[in-house]
Amino acid sequence: MMRRAFERQPSARHTRGLATLCAALAVVAVVVRAGPASAGSVWDTDDATGRLDIRWLGVTFQADATTRLAVSFYDDFRASALPTLRNSADRDRGEIWVRLTEFESGRFVYRLDGRLMFQYGDFGSTCCETAPVRNPSPNVLRVIFATDFIYEPVRPYEVRAESEWRMHGDVFRDHTASIDLGPPPEP
């Protein structure tokens, strides 16, 4: 009795190839799931006077319930222009705020011990969490902070950066366009 083509048993070579393909697809599925859920960035023109002229803002939701944020500045940037935390922020030099949602934001500040931090929250009754900031190059601030401080996970992130620099009685402001990331992924 002769078998039809569709009734043939797969060869060992074919079976190994199919197993390899399935394993590769499983690895891709794990990597995709482990990667960022959402990301965005926005460029800003060289349009503000002073040390805090924003060049680029990038933000990424990470799969581990954290948010990665980076802000770069034009060449006049000096991290020393940022305020130092005391009982309240010392706002006589300049400041950089990152608006995260309608009610939550963050700012870059120095602690009294000289460490650069990102202070974030609703700046109300439940204020605030902090995360250490890295300064990987002279013009970049980068931070990774917990996304789970958002009390309503359906609240969308519409991230934008704003800076203010005071010099000789004048105030120079800069801001980026918003990045619409939507709600953070559920952990």
ChimeraX attribute file (.defattr): number of C-alpha atoms within 10 A of each C-alpha:
attribute: neighborCount
match mode: 1-to-1
recipient: residues
	/A:1	3
	/A:2	5
	/A:3	8
	/A:4	7
	/A:5	7
	/A:6	7
	/A:7	8
	/A:8	8
	/A:9	10
	/A:10	11
	/A:11	9
	/A:12	9
	/A:13	9
	/A:14	11
	/A:15	12
	/A:16	12
	/A:17	12
	/A:18	13
	/A:19	12
	/A:20	12
	/A:21	12
	/A:22	12
	/A:23	12
	/A:24	12
	/A:25	12
	/A:26	12
	/A:27	12
	/A:28	12
	/A:29	11
	/A:30	11
	/A:31	11
	/A:32	12
	/A:33	11
	/A:34	12
	/A:35	13
	/A:36	18
	/A:37	17
	/A:38	17
	/A:39	17
	/A:40	15
	/A:41	20
	/A:42	17
	/A:43	13
	/A:44	18
	/A:45	13
	/A:46	13
	/A:47	14
	/A:48	17
	/A:49	16
	/A:50	20
	/A:51	24
	/A:52	29
	/A:53	27
	/A:54	28
	/A:55	21
	/A:56	18
	/A:57	25
	/A:58	19
	/A:59	23
	/A:60	20
	/A:61	24
	/A:62	22
	/A:63	18
	/A:64	15
	/A:65	17
	/A:66	19
	/A:67	20
	/A:68	17
	/A:69	21
	/A:70	18
	/A:71	21
	/A:72	22
	/A:73	20
	/A:74	21
	/A:75	14
	/A:76	12
	/A:77	17
	/A:78	15
	/A:79	19
	/A:80	13
	/A:81	20
	/A:82	24
	/A:83	22
	/A:84	24
	/A:85	18
	/A:86	10
	/A:87	6
	/A:88	8
	/A:89	14
	/A:90	15
	/A:91	15
	/A:92	13
	/A:93	16
	/A:94	22
	/A:95	23
	/A:96	25
	/A:97	19
	/A:98	23
	/A:99	19
	/A:100	24
	/A:101	20
	/A:102	12
	/A:103	12
	/A:104	20
	/A:105	19
	/A:106	21
	/A:107	20
	/A:108	25
	/A:109	27
	/A:110	23
	/A:111	15
	/A:112	10
	/A:113	8
	/A:114	10
	/A:115	12
	/A:116	22
	/A:117	23
	/A:118	25
	/A:119	22
	/A:120	23
	/A:121	20
	/A:122	19
	/A:123	14
	/A:124	9
	/A:125	7
	/A:126	9
	/A:127	12
	/A:128	16
	/A:129	16
	/A:130	17
	/A:131	15
	/A:132	17
	/A:133	21
	/A:134	16
	/A:135	16
	/A:136	9
	/A:137	9
	/A:138	14
	/A:139	18
	/A:140	20
	/A:141	21
	/A:142	19
	/A:143	18
	/A:144	19
	/A:145	21
	/A:146	17
	/A:147	19
	/A:148	15
	/A:149	17
	/A:150	19
	/A:151	10
	/A:152	10
	/A:153	15
	/A:154	12
	/A:155	14
	/A:156	16
	/A:157	20
	/A:158	17
	/A:159	26
	/A:160	22
	/A:161	25
	/A:162	18
	/A:163	20
	/A:164	22
	/A:165	23
	/A:166	19
	/A:167	13
	/A:168	5
	/A:169	6
	/A:170	7
	/A:171	13
	/A:172	18
	/A:173	19
	/A:174	21
	/A:175	20
	/A:176	20
	/A:177	15
	/A:178	17
	/A:179	19
	/A:180	17
	/A:181	20
	/A:182	16
	/A:183	17
	/A:184	24
	/A:185	18
	/A:186	12
	/A:187	10
